[in-house]
Amino acid sequence: MVGQTTGVTDCGPTGQADSQGALSAKKNWFLAPGFHRDLERKLVQRPECEDIATGIFYAFDYRTRLGPFVYVDRRLPPAGVLTLGASMVASGFKRTRVVLQQWSPKVRPSQGMIDGRKLEMVLVSGMQMHSAPMYSLMADSHTMGGDRPLILAGGPKAMHQPWDMFRPEGGADLVVTGEVSVFLQMVDRLLDYRGRSGTMRSAFERAKRDNALLDIPGLVYRVDDGGSQIELLSTGKQLLLRDLDELPDALLGYTVLEPAHKKPYMAPRPMPLDEVRKHATFLPVLTTQGCRFVCPYCPIPDNNHRSFRHKSPERLRLEIQRFAEQLGIKNFFGVDDNMFNSEQAILDIFRELARGKVNGKPFSKSIFYGTEATLHDVYRSKEILPICRKGGLRAIWFGIEDMTGDLVKKGQSAEKVAELFPLMRRWGIWPMPMLMHYEGQPFYTRGSLKGLSNQVAYLHKQGAGSVQITFLTPAVGTKMYDEPFNKGQVAKQVGRVSVDDYLYDGQHVVACTPKVAFKHQMNLLGAYAAFYNPINFLKKAVRFRDPLTFYDAALQYFGMAGWVRSVWAMRQWLWNLALRPMTVHEAPPCSAWKIWTVEEYSAKIGLNAQPSCLQATA
């Protein structure tokens, strides 16, 4: 779950804001400087925070374990819930536990206890393809009856389809559609109602009756009478934290991790820090946020209000050094949208990282840092790659999508690949392209790179260490989400297989004209086989010219194993897609419930004395 807040520095139980800084921050879509840090300091002084047992659950659907990186999905913990856990600890919520379903899949909120206390808040986060276990976690919380906790939902799925988290038979009490500051401000407001002897759930109900949450952008919650006809209130788009250095020490999130086990209840103590490396091979690092490209299939620009943010170079150096020395893990993945978005920012960051050392060894020899960027931006900044390598950069995942630019144009080209990939390998940086297959793209073309297999072969020839291929699939929160639904291209049922959210993983062809869907599914599997195969493995295995070639061979091995595993896991889907009829959606999914804006709801209930910050809501 990710969260941010309104820029209001102090609001009482009535919800009236008394900070003028909120108004200017709201107009600029950013919080006032220092807001998040001040909020944590305020919360840590509230003694009741220590009493509240909180479970943060990251939902994970094991049916999505497909593709060449199938073995990484359990070895790279998610950054969002760890950031939230760190902020909770920094704010004085000592009885907090982060449960990753990759490691502890059977823990149930109803059986969760921390220091003998039942969970008072349950926070559930997940991606669209992990929505089924999100629903299961929330339903389990409702089995506690009148003693159930306050249930909150967040993450990409809840952010863009919050209405889907509310159900007559049980669901979320409240959805956070922003980053961590939104959540903390909401908690601060509820604590004004809870006191020392109440509960967060009862505090939420009283705050809702007093309309005390209306001035916190980034929330969605029920405003009906609790019957079968649900009505929701959305407080609008979140405000962003401009300075990411205000976020707490990321290591704090690892101090409250649930140990890996298969029991339904929580362990008596969190996972010791020296055991994290038994389960995590890579650690996420929140480095930069935002991208200057506006691709119709990507929600990132809108989520970040077209901004680009990053932590300070010194903060990043110290963070990576502490992770490596205290957790014993030296492989890092930057959860960046497009790290090379700003050439000056990336130069400043890696100049500072080049000064970093782990137990006396420079980053260039002690860490593996991978990140995401666009081909165009890295090509533009290719002269600084030696500096980046000294700072520990070892791999870049490129969202190339389609080298011909037929799908989307963002400066990619075969010529840039031919120049950049060998240059990167010369400096010891792995090029890791990602492609997107789409309806209308052939599998093979003679004499051109339009064909999917042609692009895969070309990337391998130019030195790509791996390749990831997904099929163009409507993703929540994107501009192109509605279009394939309106065209009747999105599958609702394929034979006996119901096309639920877990199939929206990019590896299943769910958005395509029915008569060619199976062909494109085979194109996807065939393209993977064209890259990961015994011939390419042997070419790398018998000639270790440099360390990257050795890793190429290892990726070939795991890629082939992942391909075989994926085909076996998809056998029922492939059978139905090939031989059974497909029914499609006639329209995109939408809310079955009325969703009020703050202005509409205020007019409905006759709320005349609105907080001043409501008047500035964009």
Order of alpha helices (4+ residues) and beta strands (2+ residues): alpha-alpha-beta-alpha-beta-beta-beta-beta-alpha-beta-alpha-beta-alpha-alpha-beta-beta-beta-beta-alpha-beta-alpha-beta-alpha-beta-beta-alpha-beta-alpha-alpha-beta-alpha-beta-alpha-beta-alpha-beta-beta-alpha-alpha-alpha-alpha-beta-beta-alpha
